[in-house]
């Protein structure tokens, strides 16, 4: 059984602690971290479309020039770790152009688990995904949200075990 209180996991979903709270309310205990992650996914999957869209909209845009006032500490660290703060002027302009096209088409920010990527790979994915249809991109964005949460869970657990 996991020995963590729900508050320990707050922040794994960007400004959406309701996911952790509802999962803990629905499932009184978890045998292991994989079961916990599966139950978090179930909580989101079983939520309304409106809640899913709000979850997506809680994420910041990838801007290239990071403004700490708009980001959670987790998002700031993730974006900063892949070099978005130091992107070239050309990359910066492309990010803004892609953000504008993406937001106009989908009405939520482009979401990608940036950990392990670099600016070039992020831009490649951005160019591909802006061509998706709405349902494909909604599903991909939700998948990326869960991927981000999984990375954050591992980071939280690794920090407490040291």
C-alpha positions in Angstrom: 0.0 0.0 0.0 1.2 3.5 -0.7 1.9 5.4 2.5 1.4 8.9 1.1 -1.4 11.3 2.0 -3.2 12.8 -0.9 -1.6 16.2 -0.3 1.8 14.7 -1.0 0.7 14.4 -4.7 -0.8 17.8 -5.1 0.9 19.6 -8.0 1.4 16.5 -10.2 -1.5 17.7 -12.3 -1.1 21.4 -13.2 -3.4 23.4 -10.9 -5.8 20.4 -10.9 -5.5 18.8 -7.4 -9.1 17.7 -7.8 -7.8 14.7 -9.7 -5.8 13.5 -6.8 -8.6 14.3 -4.3 -11.2 12.5 -6.3 -9.0 9.5 -6.8 -8.3 9.2 -3.1 -12.0 9.6 -2.3 -12.9 6.8 -4.8 -10.0 4.5 -3.9 -9.2 4.1 -0.2 -5.9 2.5 -0.8 -3.4 1.6 -3.6 -1.2 -1.5 -3.7 1.5 0.3 -5.6 2.4 3.3 -7.6 1.3 1.8 -10.9 -2.2 1.1 -9.5 -2.3 4.7 -8.3 -1.4 6.1 -11.7 -4.0 3.9 -13.4 -6.6 5.2 -11.0 -5.6 8.8 -11.7 -6.1 8.1 -15.4 -9.5 6.6 -14.6 -10.5 9.7 -12.7 -9.7 12.0 -15.7 -11.2 9.5 -18.2 -14.5 9.4 -16.2 -14.7 13.2 -15.8 -16.8 15.4 -18.0 -15.5 16.9 -21.2 -15.7 20.3 -19.5 -13.4 19.2 -16.7 -11.0 17.7 -19.2 -10.9 21.0 -21.1 -10.3 22.9 -17.9 -7.5 20.5 -17.0 -5.9 21.3 -20.4 -6.4 25.0 -20.0 -4.7 25.0 -16.6 -1.4 24.3 -18.4 0.9 27.2 -19.5 1.9 27.8 -23.1 5.4 27.0 -24.2 6.7 30.5 -24.8 10.4 30.3 -25.2 10.9 33.2 -22.8 9.7 32.0 -19.5 7.9 34.3 -17.2 7.9 32.8 -13.6 4.7 34.8 -12.6 2.5 32.7 -14.8 4.0 29.2 -14.1 3.9 26.8 -11.2 7.4 25.9 -9.9 7.0 22.5 -11.6 6.3 24.0 -15.0 9.0 26.5 -14.7 11.6 23.9 -13.9 10.4 21.6 -16.7 10.4 24.3 -19.4 13.7 25.7 -18.2 15.4 22.3 -18.2 14.9 21.8 -21.9 16.4 25.2 -22.9 13.2 27.1 -23.8 14.6 30.1 -21.9 17.5 30.2 -24.3 15.9 29.5 -27.7 16.9 31.5 -30.7 14.9 34.4 -32.0 13.8 32.2 -34.9 12.6 29.4 -32.5 10.9 32.0 -30.3 9.0 33.4 -33.2 8.0 29.9 -34.5 6.8 28.9 -31.0 4.6 32.0 -30.9 3.3 31.4 -34.4 2.5 27.7 -33.6 0.9 28.7 -30.3 -1.4 31.2 -32.1 -2.4 28.6 -34.7 -2.9 25.8 -32.2 -4.9 27.9 -29.8 -7.1 29.2 -32.5 -7.8 25.7 -33.8 -8.1 23.8 -30.5 -9.0 26.4 -27.8 -6.5 25.0 -25.3 -2.7 25.2 -25.0 -0.3 22.9 -26.7 0.8 20.4 -24.0 3.8 18.1 -24.2 5.9 16.4 -21.6 9.1 18.3 -22.2 11.3 16.3 -19.9 14.0 14.6 -22.0 13.3 16.7 -25.1 15.0 19.8 -26.5 13.6 22.8 -28.4 14.1 21.2 -31.8 12.2 18.0 -30.8 9.4 20.1 -29.2 9.0 22.2 -32.4 8.9 19.1 -34.5 6.1 17.7 -32.4 4.3 21.0 -32.4 4.4 21.2 -36.2 3.0 17.7 -36.5 0.3 18.0 -33.8 -1.1 21.3 -35.0 -2.4 19.3 -38.1 -4.3 16.8 -36.0 -8.1 16.9 -35.9 -9.8 18.0 -32.7 -10.5 14.6 -31.2 -6.9 13.3 -32.0 -5.4 16.3 -30.3 -7.7 16.3 -27.3 -6.7 12.6 -26.7 -3.0 13.4 -27.3 -3.1 16.4 -25.0 -4.7 14.3 -22.2 -2.1 11.6 -22.8 0.7 14.2 -22.4 -0.9 15.5 -19.2 -0.8 12.0 -17.7 2.8 11.6 -18.9 3.7 14.9 -17.1 1.9 13.7 -14.0 3.9 10.4 -14.1 7.2 12.2 -14.3 6.2 14.5 -11.4 5.1 11.5 -9.3 8.5 9.8 -9.9 10.3 13.0 -9.0 8.3 13.4 -5.7 8.9 9.9 -4.7 12.6 9.9 -5.6 13.1 13.1 -3.6 11.5 11.6 -0.4 13.5 8.4 -0.7 16.9 10.2 -0.6 
